[in-house]
């Protein structure tokens, strides 16, 4: 039974850095691709996407950064509230045990 190989996904920052590196003086696509372990065709696709979409390139299908940031802030507030409750409980039970 053969195992199906999944596609490797790269983040927007990785893609932008790869394209930036490939555009440096004296740098070729081939060298960048060998360094990063990606195919020349993949780099070309990323370049085409950036050219066509500009700032909207590489948004992906996941959450937007704002949605993720909002979720993380909510989660942090909840964890802080739980921490504060536990601190108060420790003080209360420490007084009760004396």
Residue pairs with C-beta under 8 A, 6 or more apart in sequence:
10 18
10 38
11 58
12 57
12 58
12 59
12 60
15 46
15 50
15 57
15 58
16 50
16 58
18 32
18 36
18 38
18 43
18 46
19 43
19 46
19 47
19 50
21 27
21 32
21 35
22 28
22 29
22 32
22 43
22 47
29 40
29 43
29 44
30 40
32 43
33 39
33 40
33 42
33 43
46 57
46 58
49 57
49 58
50 57
50 58
63 71
